[in-house]
Amino acid sequence: MASDNNPSRNVLVIRLSVLGNVAMAIPVLYPVCLANPDTRFIMLTKKWPATMFHDKPANLKVVDFDVKEHHSGLFGLIKLAAQLYKLYDIDAVADLHNVSGTRIIDAYMRLRGAKIARMDREKAKRRALVSHRSTEPVTPIHERYRDVFRKLGFKTPDDFTHLYASRPWPVSAIVPEKLEGQRWIAISPFSSHRQKAYPLDQMEQVIAELSKRENYWIFLMGGGKSEKVALRGIARKYKNVVSMAEIKHGFADEFALLGKCDLMLTMESANMHLASLVDLQAMTMWGPTSPACGYLGYNQIVADDIQLDMDCRPCSITGDKPCRHGDFPCLKNIKPEYIVEHVIEAVEHNVANKTKGTKLAMARKAEQEQQDKAQ
């Protein structure tokens, strides 16, 4: 029988890119690990995304590396592959990225007898979608990730709930106590590509209107220096608005905060996927991209999102292309009051459902206690 020290297989899993793409791997990878306990999975990613893997399965090892410092170029990647092979005796590779850098690692492992499975990037389907020669959506990336593990013969259940399914929710010293009756909303107004971001002056109007509601608290999410400056100015203007960019924190703190939130309003960005990791509804604003591009957050629902029906959408898979109109009307033309209306409706619906669920649970508990006493 295989053990932790002597697994039946050692599988290298690779996803090297930006935070959001790595976050999308977790709802697929965790169930695969749990369903295949005799296999050791070695997840290779960059340093910052590696800190996101909380409460991971026992048979999952996360390895981080710095491609710029130690493993740049062809020879650096070959050196990295050799180190991984020596340390973990790799006999299969699940390449969830499938770019030139990961293919170098794949080739090294193949020469040593490892079986290779790569994610289908569906380039033809992507080109047809953004050129509007077809309306067929790109296969969701979570499903394409699962296909990679299926090619290697693994069970691939789709039953992820959230990161802390087997342990208590994290507690953070920087996250205040949520009082009864409060509604907490996380707002992430930025994206890695500025083309995907709603105009900040219009987002400020949304924040201003929401902050007028006595029991609403707004937590602004951002990371870069310019984002920090912008959010600082907004937070100072309005009541019950906090800029998390001002507070040094890690993923445990962020997950502790999001776990208390009733909704996240976000661009199509990494924060949409972080919300999925804690089972939080993300109301996503889509501009040059679209859910049809395959990047909808895990267990998020298109009907919850905000987007305009325009003939030119989507014009890009990742949102990095210039706008043919020059000013991204796909985002600019979304009225702040429309967003406010939808956010309030969603928040109140979520709070009502949670309350209803809590009351039902209490009623069932009381009923069970009565039955126990009767016996």
C-alpha positions, 0 to 999 in steps of 0.5 A: 500500500502506498504511504505519504513517504512512498506514494504510488505516483508523483505528479508535477502540477504546473501553473506559473502565471498570474494570481487569478489563474493559479487561484482557479486551479485550487477548486480542481486540484484539491478534490483531485488530491482528496480523491486520489490519496495514494498519489503525491501532487507537487504544485509548481507556481510562483512565490506569491500565489504559493502562499494562497494554498491554505488547508491543503490536502496532505498529499499536496506539496506546493513548491514556489520558485523565482523565475527571474532570480534563479530559473530564467531562460532555457537553462534556468528552466532545465535546471529547475526541472532537474531539481524537481525530478531529483527531489520528487522522482516525477513520473507524470506532469499535469501542465495547466499552463501549456506555454513555452516555459512549461513545455521546456519542463515537460520535455525534460520530464518526458525524456525521463519517462514521465507521462505528460498531459497539457491543458488545451488552450483552445486557441482556434475557439478563442480567436473565433469568439473575439473576432465574432466569427462564432458565438461558441464559448470557450470551455471553462478553464476549470473544466479544461484543468480537469481534463488534464487530470483525466488524461492522466487517469485520475478521478476528478470530482467536482465537489469543492466548497471552500478552502476551510471545509476541514478546519475552523475559519481563519481569524485575523487581528486586522478584521473587526468584529461584524455586528448584527445587522451589518452588511459587509461588501468587498469592492475590488475596482482594479484589474491587472489590465486597466482596460478591464477596470470600471472608471474609478470616478464612477466607482466612487459614485457607487461607493458614495451611494452605498456608504449612505446606508447606515448598516453598510460597510465597504472594504476596498481591495487593492495592492499596487502603490497607485491603487493604495493612493487612490483608495486612500482618498476615497476611504477618507471621504465616506463613512464606513469605508475602509481601504484594505490597501492601507493595511499590511495583510496576507491571504489568511487576513483577506480570507478572514475578511471575505468570509464575513462579507455578504458580497464582492463587487469586482472587475474580472480579476483575481479577486473574483477567484479569491471570492470563489475560494471562500464561497462568496458571491462575486458580482463581476463587471465584464467589459472587453472580456466576457464569461464566454471567454472561459474565466468565470469564477468557480461556482459563480453565476453569470446571472449575478454579473453586470455587463452590457449587450454590445456587438463588439463584446468580447473583443479580447480573451484577457482584456489586454487589447485596445478598444476600437471605440477608444474609451471602452463604452462597455464599462463606461456606459454602465450607470453607477445607480444601476450597479448600486441597485443590483448590489443592494438587491443581492446583499439583502437577498443573501442576508435574508437567505442566511437569516432564514437558514439560521432560523431553520437550523435553530428550529431543527436543533430545538426540535431535536433537543425536544425529541432527545428529552422525550426519549 
